[in-house]
Amino acid sequence: MRVASKKTAVLLIHFALLTLLPGCTNWEKKFEALSIEHENLKGQLDFERGEKRQLADRISQDQETINELQKQIEQNRKSPAEASGFGEGYDVAFNAAAGTITVTLQDKILFDSGKAELKKEASAQLDHINTVIRGKYAGKQIDVVGHTDTDPIKKSSWKDNWELSAQRALAVTRYLIGHGFDEKIIRAVGCGQSRPVVSNATASGKAKNRRVEIVVHIR
């Protein structure tokens, strides 16, 4: 009887193992499948997060580009005088190739005929130009360039138009330096009658050629 009981017990154990083993195998497979699915989902989540960051960066860059284009559009709508900061009422020209902004003042605004001493009323114009340059174009090289028409010197004491144009350029330069401008970045140049902007054949043409240019080198 004992031998039979032992045999019966062994058979029961084998039966139990045969019953449990397939179950264990199924749970392991389920675990492995869930683990793989978890890793896949995690990888997909990381990928989507990365795409979201890239999209956010792209949106930010696009917005910066849009803002810059809007600024350029607004800038292009302005006149040179407005865009440069000098304001309306000033004769301002841009030269992209040379990298300059030129403010032109006619001689009648600054000087009496044949003279190189600044008029009192010239100070308002020069003070404004000085303020704009020192505020918006600080540290940029400045040329003050004097020009005349072709009429020879007759009544004044100047030797010729070269001397008159140089002295007028010096008068403006000294005024700017005397009102806080850095003398290391400014120079005076006299061109006499050599660089007319229009023909000197008419009185209006001569008046236009008699001028002082304040040239800002923006590069």
Summary of the structure (lengths in Angstrom):
residues: 219
radius of gyration: 42.5
end to end distance: 112.4
largest distance: 153.6
contacts: 577
relative contact order: 0.11
helix: 58%
strand: 14%
